[in-house]
Amino acid sequence: MNLRHGLTEHRAYLQPTSDGNFLVLAIHQGPGSESFIANVASSDDEFDQWFTGTLVDLHGIDTSGPMPPSAIRKL
């Protein structure tokens, strides 16, 4: 999946917050990083569809609308 979408690295971390909830920090690196989520959400690939469904189930992301904001930081 990473190779198909132009990522050289894809990492995710679960960060506890002060209110007892959690925040997911996802780091996507590579030339496809800025469009990764939108591209996966619109892909017909079987794995990408599973991955998108899992994001929806776990995080409540609505892939039919705009993608959630991201804090893109270029190093």
ABEGO torsion letter per residue (X at the ends): XAAAAGBABBBBBBBBBAAGBBBBBBBBBEAAAAAAAAAAAABABAAAAAAAAAAAAAAGBBAABBBBBBBBBBX
